């Protein structure tokens, strides 16, 4: 299991008090699953949580596929058909 040092603050806040969270430690089980311990920075709270981040679907295909990763396509993420001008990249626009 690879260990990682994180020098960023997670975007989430403490579910108990709303305070800022700081990552204390993290490790990966494999390329698609990562665990972290995060701690609330509010001195009156100080709660520590175990957080799980998991890649579950691919929305846009990669140009450098990893043969060991086999994620399903996210529902509704199919690329639009190529237009008459095949030199233009196609955009995925939600709701269309």
C-alpha positions as CSV (number, residue, x, y, z in Angstrom):
1,X,0.0,0.0,0.0
2,X,1.5,3.3,-1.1
3,X,1.5,6.1,1.5
4,X,1.1,9.8,0.4
5,X,1.9,13.1,2.0
6,X,-0.8,15.6,1.3
7,X,-0.2,19.4,1.4
8,X,-3.7,20.5,0.5
9,X,-6.9,21.0,2.4
10,X,-9.9,19.0,1.5
11,X,-12.9,20.9,0.2
12,X,-15.2,19.2,2.7
13,X,-15.8,20.6,6.2
14,X,-16.2,18.8,9.5
15,X,-19.7,17.2,9.5
16,X,-19.9,17.8,13.3
17,X,-19.0,21.5,13.6
18,X,-18.4,22.8,10.1
19,X,-14.7,23.5,10.8
20,X,-11.9,23.1,8.3
21,X,-10.4,19.6,7.9
22,X,-6.8,18.6,7.5
23,X,-5.5,15.4,6.1
24,X,-3.3,13.6,8.6
25,X,-2.4,10.4,6.7
26,X,-3.4,8.6,3.5
27,X,-2.9,5.3,1.7
28,X,-4.0,3.6,-1.4
29,X,-5.4,0.0,-1.6
30,X,-5.1,0.1,-5.4
31,X,-5.3,2.6,-8.2
32,X,-9.0,3.2,-7.7
33,X,-9.3,3.2,-3.9
34,X,-7.7,5.7,-1.5
35,X,-8.2,6.1,2.3
36,X,-7.3,9.2,4.4
37,X,-7.5,10.2,8.1
38,X,-8.7,13.8,8.3
39,X,-8.9,15.9,11.5
40,X,-11.0,18.9,12.3
41,X,-9.0,22.0,12.9
42,X,-11.5,23.5,15.3
43,X,-9.8,23.2,18.7
44,X,-13.1,22.8,20.4
45,X,-14.0,19.8,18.1
46,X,-10.9,18.0,17.0
47,X,-12.8,15.1,15.5
48,X,-10.9,12.6,13.4
49,X,-12.5,10.7,10.5
50,X,-11.5,8.0,8.1
51,X,-12.4,9.1,4.5
52,X,-12.7,6.8,1.5
53,X,-12.2,8.1,-2.1
54,X,-13.1,5.7,-4.9
55,X,-13.1,6.0,-8.6
56,X,-16.4,4.4,-9.7
57,X,-17.0,5.4,-13.4
58,X,-15.3,7.1,-16.3
59,X,-17.0,10.1,-17.8
60,X,-14.6,11.0,-20.6
61,X,-12.2,8.4,-22.1
62,X,-8.5,8.7,-21.6
63,X,-5.9,9.0,-24.2
64,X,-3.5,6.8,-22.2
65,X,-5.5,3.8,-21.0
66,X,-4.2,1.6,-18.2
67,X,-4.8,-2.1,-19.0
68,X,-5.2,-2.8,-15.3
69,X,-8.1,-0.3,-14.9
70,X,-11.5,-1.3,-16.2
71,X,-14.1,1.3,-15.0
72,X,-17.6,1.3,-16.4
73,X,-18.8,4.3,-18.4
74,X,-20.9,6.7,-16.3
75,X,-24.6,6.7,-17.4
76,X,-25.3,9.4,-19.9
77,X,-21.6,10.0,-20.7
78,X,-21.5,8.6,-24.2
79,X,-19.7,10.9,-26.6
80,X,-21.8,12.7,-29.2
81,X,-21.4,11.5,-32.9
82,X,-18.7,13.3,-34.9
83,X,-20.1,16.3,-36.9
84,X,-19.4,17.0,-40.5
85,X,-16.1,18.8,-39.5
86,X,-14.2,15.9,-38.1
87,X,-11.3,18.1,-37.1
88,X,-13.3,19.7,-34.2
89,X,-13.4,18.1,-30.8
90,X,-16.8,17.2,-29.6
91,X,-18.1,18.5,-26.2
92,X,-20.3,16.6,-23.8
93,X,-23.1,19.0,-22.9
94,X,-25.4,17.8,-20.0
95,X,-29.0,17.6,-20.9
96,X,-28.5,17.5,-24.7
